[in-house]
């Protein structure tokens, strides 16, 4: 038991040493964030534990170097006077504050051997953060607002992203939320969905409604809206057309197949006799018997009703602005109606269970052509959804 305890203590000591060594190496590599995070974690668990004490020095050293590097970077970015640097400046000031806030709960940090306290020189960055935020907010606002001179929807989507970020860092800044709504309206693609039937078959009205009900497909997203009925107030950017070229319905068929089934079944017993016709007996004097089997036969007739429909069409994308066909995708689907039933002639004991269960089935009326077309529509909807999901307009 003592050996096990010693081994656990020894492993823990080695791990603590290796953790401190790793944190120091991270500092040496200039990876101050990793060194700080690791040291904070160790000290937060127990800052007075002897094997965690080296992390005080590591934390102080990494903190000072990280702060010095960040402030030097800010100084350089300000000298550059490039407005694109404003976001980075704002981010660095926030990092400086967050780093200090993570260390504050650990203070005071003292070395248990000497009682000396390690001093961290903190700075109040609140004023710098506010100035940087306001500078960045104004820059983002003017940059995003300039998009309203554009006729490109993608520019409005980018502006919306900029406004959203601005609203995140500086909520309710000027009329940002109103401009976000405006960008969303202008940047959204409105797509009109239509159906054309060039076959010689009538498409059921309920199938047409199902196919064009894009709300049920759940394909609308933030920048894309599908309509199957035009709204006079909208200019539709694209048209998605589902076109049926051909609908082929087969004749109604009934196929018959005959099976002859035979089986040996048990039908009582018989006595075992010797060559002279005398019944044999066992050692106890009992007459010896064996099972008696009889062959039975049954003719089984299976009938299969079949009818099929095949639809051939296309999904076509049109650019309404340029009045051009953008893309075309083939769409093909098939539905097969099949029903089986059976009759028999003979001894049904010769039949397996699967055959007997089919004898309870009876013929059914064939579905109408309209019903067949509606049934194939379920598969068409699935394939149409895949095509649209995998082929966005933008």
C-alpha beads as a LAMMPS data file, in Angstrom:
LAMMPS data file: protein, C-alpha beads

394 atoms
393 bonds

1 atom types
1 bond types

-500.0 500.0 xlo xhi
-500.0 500.0 ylo yhi
-500.0 500.0 zlo zhi

Masses

1 110.0

Atoms # bond

1 1 1 0.000 0.000 0.000
2 1 1 2.847 2.375 0.871
3 1 1 4.444 1.642 -2.509
4 1 1 1.225 2.539 -4.307
5 1 1 0.860 5.793 -2.339
6 1 1 4.470 6.724 -3.074
7 1 1 3.967 5.950 -6.757
8 1 1 0.867 8.180 -6.939
9 1 1 2.688 11.039 -5.200
10 1 1 5.710 10.588 -7.463
11 1 1 3.590 10.595 -10.643
12 1 1 1.691 13.702 -9.455
13 1 1 4.995 15.468 -8.778
14 1 1 6.356 14.557 -12.208
15 1 1 3.103 15.757 -13.837
16 1 1 3.231 19.065 -11.970
17 1 1 6.830 19.594 -12.998
18 1 1 6.069 18.747 -16.615
19 1 1 3.085 21.152 -16.604
20 1 1 5.258 24.004 -15.338
21 1 1 7.934 23.093 -17.854
22 1 1 5.375 23.089 -20.678
23 1 1 4.010 26.498 -19.596
24 1 1 7.538 27.914 -19.513
25 1 1 8.275 26.521 -22.963
26 1 1 5.058 28.123 -24.257
27 1 1 6.287 31.466 -22.890
28 1 1 9.655 30.987 -24.541
29 1 1 7.935 30.308 -27.858
30 1 1 5.926 33.511 -27.527
31 1 1 2.694 31.597 -26.976
32 1 1 1.792 33.736 -23.979
33 1 1 -1.925 32.994 -24.089
34 1 1 -1.358 29.259 -23.672
35 1 1 1.138 29.796 -20.852
36 1 1 -1.229 32.175 -19.038
37 1 1 -4.250 29.895 -19.396
38 1 1 -2.309 26.872 -18.130
39 1 1 -0.829 28.731 -15.150
40 1 1 -4.194 30.255 -14.188
41 1 1 -5.755 26.795 -14.237
42 1 1 -3.075 25.336 -11.955
43 1 1 -3.132 28.270 -9.513
44 1 1 -6.928 28.348 -9.403
45 1 1 -6.940 24.723 -8.264
46 1 1 -4.573 25.448 -5.347
47 1 1 -2.226 28.436 -5.434
48 1 1 -0.477 27.512 -2.155
49 1 1 0.428 23.974 -3.204
50 1 1 4.199 23.769 -3.521
51 1 1 4.280 22.142 -6.940
52 1 1 1.987 24.893 -8.302
53 1 1 4.204 27.733 -7.029
54 1 1 6.412 27.912 -10.167
55 1 1 3.317 28.974 -12.107
56 1 1 3.278 32.304 -10.220
57 1 1 6.559 33.321 -11.841
58 1 1 5.513 31.927 -15.195
59 1 1 2.188 33.782 -15.051
60 1 1 3.842 37.094 -14.134
61 1 1 6.435 36.761 -16.898
62 1 1 3.935 35.713 -19.594
63 1 1 1.478 38.438 -18.546
64 1 1 4.062 41.213 -18.817
65 1 1 5.367 39.994 -22.164
66 1 1 1.863 39.584 -23.597
67 1 1 0.854 43.052 -22.416
68 1 1 4.002 44.625 -23.851
69 1 1 3.485 42.915 -27.209
70 1 1 -0.177 43.934 -27.397
71 1 1 0.508 47.568 -26.570
72 1 1 3.293 47.680 -29.155
73 1 1 0.930 46.261 -31.735
74 1 1 -1.725 48.884 -30.919
75 1 1 0.854 51.646 -31.196
76 1 1 1.902 50.417 -34.628
77 1 1 -1.692 50.062 -35.869
78 1 1 -2.538 53.593 -34.749
79 1 1 0.485 54.995 -36.555
80 1 1 -0.567 53.191 -39.723
81 1 1 -3.858 55.142 -39.700
82 1 1 -5.620 52.487 -41.764
83 1 1 -9.317 52.323 -40.749
84 1 1 -9.278 48.598 -41.451
85 1 1 -7.107 48.278 -38.316
86 1 1 -9.823 49.633 -36.021
87 1 1 -11.373 46.209 -35.453
88 1 1 -8.033 44.702 -34.461
89 1 1 -7.301 47.619 -32.097
90 1 1 -10.699 47.157 -30.453
91 1 1 -10.083 43.420 -30.136
92 1 1 -6.652 43.830 -28.561
93 1 1 -7.926 46.298 -25.952
94 1 1 -10.642 43.817 -25.021
95 1 1 -8.073 41.023 -24.757
96 1 1 -5.937 43.185 -22.448
97 1 1 -8.893 43.738 -20.133
98 1 1 -10.087 40.111 -20.205
99 1 1 -6.572 38.851 -19.393
100 1 1 -6.429 41.044 -16.294
101 1 1 -9.918 40.013 -15.185
102 1 1 -8.895 36.341 -15.291
103 1 1 -5.886 36.982 -13.061
104 1 1 -7.594 39.267 -10.497
105 1 1 -9.495 36.490 -8.653
106 1 1 -6.169 34.729 -7.931
107 1 1 -4.598 37.696 -6.160
108 1 1 -2.706 37.959 -3.945
109 1 1 -0.157 35.454 -5.245
110 1 1 2.545 34.740 -2.653
111 1 1 5.516 32.373 -2.574
112 1 1 5.021 30.138 0.453
113 1 1 8.799 29.733 1.022
114 1 1 9.628 33.465 1.265
115 1 1 6.222 35.082 1.827
116 1 1 6.963 37.466 -1.045
117 1 1 3.949 38.640 -3.035
118 1 1 4.158 38.895 -6.813
119 1 1 2.824 42.263 -7.949
120 1 1 0.830 42.577 -11.184
121 1 1 0.615 46.068 -12.631
122 1 1 -2.887 46.381 -14.025
123 1 1 -4.214 49.191 -16.221
124 1 1 -7.771 50.442 -16.604
125 1 1 -8.500 50.061 -20.322
126 1 1 -12.190 51.052 -20.153
127 1 1 -11.680 54.492 -21.711
128 1 1 -9.486 53.031 -24.482
129 1 1 -12.076 50.332 -25.181
130 1 1 -14.885 52.887 -25.430
131 1 1 -12.896 55.110 -27.792
132 1 1 -11.875 52.124 -29.939
133 1 1 -15.459 50.861 -29.995
134 1 1 -16.840 54.227 -31.067
135 1 1 -14.193 54.639 -33.773
136 1 1 -14.872 51.132 -35.079
137 1 1 -18.643 51.640 -34.883
138 1 1 -18.540 54.788 -36.971
139 1 1 -16.245 53.187 -39.527
140 1 1 -18.405 50.059 -39.852
141 1 1 -21.549 52.173 -40.044
142 1 1 -20.299 54.347 -42.880
143 1 1 -18.735 51.389 -44.704
144 1 1 -21.889 49.272 -44.551
145 1 1 -24.200 52.197 -45.309
146 1 1 -22.339 52.948 -48.545
147 1 1 -23.741 49.694 -49.960
148 1 1 -27.060 51.380 -50.687
149 1 1 -25.457 52.749 -53.851
150 1 1 -25.072 49.178 -55.123
151 1 1 -27.447 47.043 -57.175
152 1 1 -25.762 43.782 -56.209
153 1 1 -27.701 41.708 -53.682
154 1 1 -24.518 40.100 -52.381
155 1 1 -23.266 43.556 -51.341
156 1 1 -26.358 43.962 -49.169
157 1 1 -25.757 40.574 -47.577
158 1 1 -22.224 41.644 -46.708
159 1 1 -23.530 44.950 -45.333
160 1 1 -26.064 43.065 -43.224
161 1 1 -23.220 41.038 -41.735
162 1 1 -21.303 44.249 -40.940
163 1 1 -24.365 45.861 -39.362
164 1 1 -25.024 42.704 -37.322
165 1 1 -21.472 42.768 -35.967
166 1 1 -21.827 46.483 -35.211
167 1 1 -25.080 45.825 -33.334
168 1 1 -23.318 43.105 -31.360
169 1 1 -20.445 45.299 -30.152
170 1 1 -22.511 48.488 -29.854
171 1 1 -26.247 47.686 -29.454
172 1 1 -28.784 50.226 -30.733
173 1 1 -26.134 52.307 -32.473
174 1 1 -27.929 54.955 -34.538
175 1 1 -30.412 53.324 -36.982
176 1 1 -28.408 50.114 -37.451
177 1 1 -31.305 47.728 -36.847
178 1 1 -33.496 49.542 -39.343
179 1 1 -30.701 49.398 -41.917
180 1 1 -30.225 45.674 -41.194
181 1 1 -33.886 45.063 -42.031
182 1 1 -33.509 47.081 -45.217
183 1 1 -30.410 45.099 -46.250
184 1 1 -32.255 41.870 -45.563
185 1 1 -35.179 42.884 -47.733
186 1 1 -33.013 44.008 -50.638
187 1 1 -30.523 41.143 -50.345
188 1 1 -33.125 38.372 -50.254
189 1 1 -33.706 36.277 -53.363
190 1 1 -37.404 35.803 -54.099
191 1 1 -38.025 32.759 -56.257
192 1 1 -41.252 31.974 -58.048
193 1 1 -42.020 28.265 -58.310
194 1 1 -44.124 27.053 -61.233
195 1 1 -45.244 23.763 -62.758
196 1 1 -45.628 22.998 -66.463
197 1 1 -47.257 19.859 -67.822
198 1 1 -46.259 18.980 -71.394
199 1 1 -47.452 15.380 -71.131
200 1 1 -50.802 14.143 -72.422
201 1 1 -51.963 13.186 -68.914
202 1 1 -53.852 15.299 -66.405
203 1 1 -51.963 16.067 -63.191
204 1 1 -54.254 15.891 -60.148
205 1 1 -54.871 19.298 -58.602
206 1 1 -53.892 18.105 -55.115
207 1 1 -50.570 16.768 -56.467
208 1 1 -49.822 20.104 -58.113
209 1 1 -50.558 21.872 -54.831
210 1 1 -48.330 19.447 -52.900
211 1 1 -45.425 19.816 -55.319
212 1 1 -45.564 23.617 -55.252
213 1 1 -45.988 23.854 -51.474
214 1 1 -42.378 24.789 -50.747
215 1 1 -43.143 25.616 -47.134
216 1 1 -43.503 21.878 -46.559
217 1 1 -40.020 21.348 -48.051
218 1 1 -38.446 23.659 -45.401
219 1 1 -36.157 25.155 -48.051
220 1 1 -36.661 28.820 -47.195
221 1 1 -33.651 30.323 -45.468
222 1 1 -32.568 33.786 -44.335
223 1 1 -31.659 34.928 -47.854
224 1 1 -33.964 32.758 -49.983
225 1 1 -37.765 32.714 -50.116
226 1 1 -39.879 30.554 -52.436
227 1 1 -43.410 31.546 -53.531
228 1 1 -45.869 29.512 -55.574
229 1 1 -48.202 32.475 -55.943
230 1 1 -46.876 35.772 -57.199
231 1 1 -47.140 38.851 -55.057
232 1 1 -47.647 42.046 -57.022
233 1 1 -45.313 44.005 -54.739
234 1 1 -42.315 41.753 -55.449
235 1 1 -39.905 41.510 -58.349
236 1 1 -38.900 37.859 -58.496
237 1 1 -35.197 37.281 -59.082
238 1 1 -35.470 33.696 -60.275
239 1 1 -38.033 31.168 -61.436
240 1 1 -37.835 27.504 -60.542
241 1 1 -39.858 25.511 -63.027
242 1 1 -40.901 21.890 -62.567
243 1 1 -41.783 20.549 -66.012
244 1 1 -43.348 17.159 -66.802
245 1 1 -42.373 15.986 -70.292
246 1 1 -43.995 12.562 -70.272
247 1 1 -46.205 10.468 -68.003
248 1 1 -46.422 6.810 -69.037
249 1 1 -48.987 4.516 -67.412
250 1 1 -48.901 0.797 -68.118
251 1 1 -52.005 -1.349 -68.766
252 1 1 -53.464 -3.324 -65.872
253 1 1 -51.962 -6.830 -65.708
254 1 1 -52.776 -9.945 -63.711
255 1 1 -50.044 -12.591 -63.750
256 1 1 -50.788 -16.165 -62.673
257 1 1 -48.280 -18.708 -61.427
258 1 1 -49.019 -22.296 -60.358
259 1 1 -47.124 -24.222 -57.681
260 1 1 -47.596 -27.916 -56.998
261 1 1 -46.770 -28.610 -53.363
262 1 1 -46.320 -32.059 -51.842
263 1 1 -45.641 -33.073 -48.264
264 1 1 -45.357 -36.250 -46.170
265 1 1 -47.622 -35.923 -43.158
266 1 1 -48.029 -38.169 -40.123
267 1 1 -51.208 -40.270 -40.126
268 1 1 -51.157 -42.586 -37.130
269 1 1 -48.777 -45.545 -36.678
270 1 1 -48.221 -49.153 -37.763
271 1 1 -46.701 -52.227 -36.194
272 1 1 -43.290 -53.453 -37.197
273 1 1 -43.383 -56.989 -38.550
274 1 1 -40.706 -59.511 -39.373
275 1 1 -40.295 -61.392 -42.641
276 1 1 -42.984 -63.857 -41.612
277 1 1 -45.543 -61.135 -40.898
278 1 1 -45.335 -61.492 -37.126
279 1 1 -45.402 -58.290 -35.046
280 1 1 -42.085 -57.593 -33.375
281 1 1 -41.788 -56.912 -29.663
282 1 1 -39.216 -55.116 -27.557
283 1 1 -37.347 -56.598 -24.558
284 1 1 -40.305 -55.846 -22.287
285 1 1 -42.759 -57.587 -24.541
286 1 1 -44.335 -54.419 -25.918
287 1 1 -45.308 -54.331 -29.573
288 1 1 -42.968 -52.154 -31.632
289 1 1 -44.610 -49.325 -33.622
290 1 1 -43.417 -46.680 -36.097
291 1 1 -45.078 -43.496 -37.404
292 1 1 -47.131 -43.876 -40.512
293 1 1 -46.770 -41.144 -43.192
294 1 1 -49.092 -40.231 -46.037
295 1 1 -48.235 -38.058 -49.047
296 1 1 -50.598 -35.120 -49.646
297 1 1 -50.673 -32.715 -52.604
298 1 1 -52.094 -29.245 -53.293
299 1 1 -52.111 -27.039 -56.367
300 1 1 -51.427 -23.409 -55.369
301 1 1 -52.301 -20.545 -57.733
302 1 1 -50.740 -17.130 -57.074
303 1 1 -52.149 -14.084 -58.867
304 1 1 -50.230 -10.794 -59.021
305 1 1 -51.909 -7.551 -60.029
306 1 1 -49.524 -4.907 -61.382
307 1 1 -49.753 -1.419 -62.796
308 1 1 -46.976 1.146 -63.129
309 1 1 -46.471 4.821 -63.878
310 1 1 -43.286 6.545 -64.965
311 1 1 -42.742 10.295 -64.983
312 1 1 -40.003 12.031 -66.941
313 1 1 -39.367 15.723 -66.440
314 1 1 -36.933 18.518 -65.651
315 1 1 -36.219 21.080 -62.971
316 1 1 -35.163 24.340 -64.614
317 1 1 -33.713 27.516 -63.112
318 1 1 -34.318 30.851 -64.842
319 1 1 -32.698 34.226 -64.160
320 1 1 -35.603 36.646 -64.436
321 1 1 -33.349 39.706 -64.664
322 1 1 -31.416 38.457 -67.693
323 1 1 -34.232 36.186 -68.903
324 1 1 -31.829 33.276 -69.259
325 1 1 -31.972 29.587 -68.464
326 1 1 -29.342 29.026 -65.794
327 1 1 -29.436 25.283 -65.195
328 1 1 -31.536 22.239 -65.948
329 1 1 -31.706 18.983 -63.987
330 1 1 -33.393 15.753 -65.114
331 1 1 -36.150 14.398 -62.909
332 1 1 -37.454 10.866 -63.301
333 1 1 -39.579 8.723 -61.036
334 1 1 -41.553 5.496 -61.133
335 1 1 -44.298 4.012 -58.994
336 1 1 -45.402 0.382 -59.227
337 1 1 -48.685 -0.873 -57.850
338 1 1 -48.470 -4.572 -56.967
339 1 1 -50.929 -6.787 -55.118
340 1 1 -50.888 -10.575 -54.741
341 1 1 -53.595 -13.048 -53.759
342 1 1 -54.038 -16.812 -54.181
343 1 1 -56.372 -19.795 -54.460
344 1 1 -55.725 -23.526 -54.076
345 1 1 -56.984 -26.911 -55.182
346 1 1 -56.214 -30.003 -53.133
347 1 1 -55.091 -30.794 -49.603
348 1 1 -53.968 -27.539 -47.958
349 1 1 -51.922 -29.476 -45.432
350 1 1 -49.244 -29.669 -48.130
351 1 1 -48.780 -25.875 -48.038
352 1 1 -46.254 -23.885 -45.978
353 1 1 -47.497 -21.141 -43.659
354 1 1 -46.463 -18.387 -46.097
355 1 1 -48.713 -19.875 -48.773
356 1 1 -51.643 -20.369 -46.418
357 1 1 -51.544 -16.719 -45.288
358 1 1 -51.774 -15.601 -48.927
359 1 1 -54.995 -17.589 -49.367
360 1 1 -56.746 -15.042 -47.151
361 1 1 -56.024 -12.302 -49.687
362 1 1 -58.485 -11.337 -52.406
363 1 1 -58.190 -9.312 -55.587
364 1 1 -58.556 -5.527 -55.244
365 1 1 -59.617 -2.828 -57.709
366 1 1 -56.718 -1.337 -59.685
367 1 1 -55.922 2.271 -58.760
368 1 1 -57.084 4.894 -61.225
369 1 1 -54.613 6.722 -63.453
370 1 1 -55.110 9.830 -61.354
371 1 1 -54.258 7.930 -58.159
372 1 1 -51.174 6.401 -59.792
373 1 1 -49.906 9.845 -60.789
374 1 1 -50.556 11.140 -57.287
375 1 1 -48.686 8.196 -55.737
376 1 1 -45.610 8.754 -57.915
377 1 1 -45.679 12.372 -56.770
378 1 1 -44.424 11.371 -53.306
379 1 1 -41.125 10.244 -54.797
380 1 1 -40.986 13.285 -57.081
381 1 1 -41.252 15.549 -54.018
382 1 1 -38.283 13.824 -52.377
383 1 1 -36.136 14.123 -55.504
384 1 1 -37.185 17.725 -56.113
385 1 1 -36.215 18.642 -52.559
386 1 1 -32.757 17.102 -53.018
387 1 1 -32.203 18.967 -56.286
388 1 1 -33.214 22.332 -54.818
389 1 1 -31.245 21.822 -51.587
390 1 1 -28.074 20.895 -53.481
391 1 1 -28.393 23.652 -56.100
392 1 1 -28.916 27.026 -54.489
393 1 1 -29.389 30.048 -56.738
394 1 1 -26.424 31.836 -55.160

Bonds

1 1 1 2
2 1 2 3
3 1 3 4
4 1 4 5
5 1 5 6
6 1 6 7
7 1 7 8
8 1 8 9
9 1 9 10
10 1 10 11
11 1 11 12
12 1 12 13
13 1 13 14
14 1 14 15
15 1 15 16
16 1 16 17
17 1 17 18
18 1 18 19
19 1 19 20
20 1 20 21
21 1 21 22
22 1 22 23
23 1 23 24
24 1 24 25
25 1 25 26
26 1 26 27
27 1 27 28
28 1 28 29
29 1 29 30
30 1 30 31
31 1 31 32
32 1 32 33
33 1 33 34
34 1 34 35
35 1 35 36
36 1 36 37
37 1 37 38
38 1 38 39
39 1 39 40
40 1 40 41
41 1 41 42
42 1 42 43
43 1 43 44
44 1 44 45
45 1 45 46
46 1 46 47
47 1 47 48
48 1 48 49
49 1 49 50
50 1 50 51
51 1 51 52
52 1 52 53
53 1 53 54
54 1 54 55
55 1 55 56
56 1 56 57
57 1 57 58
58 1 58 59
59 1 59 60
60 1 60 61
61 1 61 62
62 1 62 63
63 1 63 64
64 1 64 65
65 1 65 66
66 1 66 67
67 1 67 68
68 1 68 69
69 1 69 70
70 1 70 71
71 1 71 72
72 1 72 73
73 1 73 74
74 1 74 75
75 1 75 76
76 1 76 77
77 1 77 78
78 1 78 79
79 1 79 80
80 1 80 81
81 1 81 82
82 1 82 83
83 1 83 84
84 1 84 85
85 1 85 86
86 1 86 87
87 1 87 88
88 1 88 89
89 1 89 90
90 1 90 91
91 1 91 92
92 1 92 93
93 1 93 94
94 1 94 95
95 1 95 96
96 1 96 97
97 1 97 98
98 1 98 99
99 1 99 100
100 1 100 101
101 1 101 102
102 1 102 103
103 1 103 104
104 1 104 105
105 1 105 106
106 1 106 107
107 1 107 108
108 1 108 109
109 1 109 110
110 1 110 111
111 1 111 112
112 1 112 113
113 1 113 114
114 1 114 115
115 1 115 116
116 1 116 117
117 1 117 118
118 1 118 119
119 1 119 120
120 1 120 121
121 1 121 122
122 1 122 123
123 1 123 124
124 1 124 125
125 1 125 126
126 1 126 127
127 1 127 128
128 1 128 129
129 1 129 130
130 1 130 131
131 1 131 132
132 1 132 133
133 1 133 134
134 1 134 135
135 1 135 136
136 1 136 137
137 1 137 138
138 1 138 139
139 1 139 140
140 1 140 141
141 1 141 142
142 1 142 143
143 1 143 144
144 1 144 145
145 1 145 146
146 1 146 147
147 1 147 148
148 1 148 149
149 1 149 150
150 1 150 151
151 1 151 152
152 1 152 153
153 1 153 154
154 1 154 155
155 1 155 156
156 1 156 157
157 1 157 158
158 1 158 159
159 1 159 160
160 1 160 161
161 1 161 162
162 1 162 163
163 1 163 164
164 1 164 165
165 1 165 166
166 1 166 167
167 1 167 168
168 1 168 169
169 1 169 170
170 1 170 171
171 1 171 172
172 1 172 173
173 1 173 174
174 1 174 175
175 1 175 176
176 1 176 177
177 1 177 178
178 1 178 179
179 1 179 180
180 1 180 181
181 1 181 182
182 1 182 183
183 1 183 184
184 1 184 185
185 1 185 186
186 1 186 187
187 1 187 188
188 1 188 189
189 1 189 190
190 1 190 191
191 1 191 192
192 1 192 193
193 1 193 194
194 1 194 195
195 1 195 196
196 1 196 197
197 1 197 198
198 1 198 199
199 1 199 200
200 1 200 201
201 1 201 202
202 1 202 203
203 1 203 204
204 1 204 205
205 1 205 206
206 1 206 207
207 1 207 208
208 1 208 209
209 1 209 210
210 1 210 211
211 1 211 212
212 1 212 213
213 1 213 214
214 1 214 215
215 1 215 216
216 1 216 217
217 1 217 218
218 1 218 219
219 1 219 220
220 1 220 221
221 1 221 222
222 1 222 223
223 1 223 224
224 1 224 225
225 1 225 226
226 1 226 227
227 1 227 228
228 1 228 229
229 1 229 230
230 1 230 231
231 1 231 232
232 1 232 233
233 1 233 234
234 1 234 235
235 1 235 236
236 1 236 237
237 1 237 238
238 1 238 239
239 1 239 240
240 1 240 241
241 1 241 242
242 1 242 243
243 1 243 244
244 1 244 245
245 1 245 246
246 1 246 247
247 1 247 248
248 1 248 249
249 1 249 250
250 1 250 251
251 1 251 252
252 1 252 253
253 1 253 254
254 1 254 255
255 1 255 256
256 1 256 257
257 1 257 258
258 1 258 259
259 1 259 260
260 1 260 261
261 1 261 262
262 1 262 263
263 1 263 264
264 1 264 265
265 1 265 266
266 1 266 267
267 1 267 268
268 1 268 269
269 1 269 270
270 1 270 271
271 1 271 272
272 1 272 273
273 1 273 274
274 1 274 275
275 1 275 276
276 1 276 277
277 1 277 278
278 1 278 279
279 1 279 280
280 1 280 281
281 1 281 282
282 1 282 283
283 1 283 284
284 1 284 285
285 1 285 286
286 1 286 287
287 1 287 288
288 1 288 289
289 1 289 290
290 1 290 291
291 1 291 292
292 1 292 293
293 1 293 294
294 1 294 295
295 1 295 296
296 1 296 297
297 1 297 298
298 1 298 299
299 1 299 300
300 1 300 301
301 1 301 302
302 1 302 303
303 1 303 304
304 1 304 305
305 1 305 306
306 1 306 307
307 1 307 308
308 1 308 309
309 1 309 310
310 1 310 311
311 1 311 312
312 1 312 313
313 1 313 314
314 1 314 315
315 1 315 316
316 1 316 317
317 1 317 318
318 1 318 319
319 1 319 320
320 1 320 321
321 1 321 322
322 1 322 323
323 1 323 324
324 1 324 325
325 1 325 326
326 1 326 327
327 1 327 328
328 1 328 329
329 1 329 330
330 1 330 331
331 1 331 332
332 1 332 333
333 1 333 334
334 1 334 335
335 1 335 336
336 1 336 337
337 1 337 338
338 1 338 339
339 1 339 340
340 1 340 341
341 1 341 342
342 1 342 343
343 1 343 344
344 1 344 345
345 1 345 346
346 1 346 347
347 1 347 348
348 1 348 349
349 1 349 350
350 1 350 351
351 1 351 352
352 1 352 353
353 1 353 354
354 1 354 355
355 1 355 356
356 1 356 357
357 1 357 358
358 1 358 359
359 1 359 360
360 1 360 361
361 1 361 362
362 1 362 363
363 1 363 364
364 1 364 365
365 1 365 366
366 1 366 367
367 1 367 368
368 1 368 369
369 1 369 370
370 1 370 371
371 1 371 372
372 1 372 373
373 1 373 374
374 1 374 375
375 1 375 376
376 1 376 377
377 1 377 378
378 1 378 379
379 1 379 380
380 1 380 381
381 1 381 382
382 1 382 383
383 1 383 384
384 1 384 385
385 1 385 386
386 1 386 387
387 1 387 388
388 1 388 389
389 1 389 390
390 1 390 391
391 1 391 392
392 1 392 393
393 1 393 394
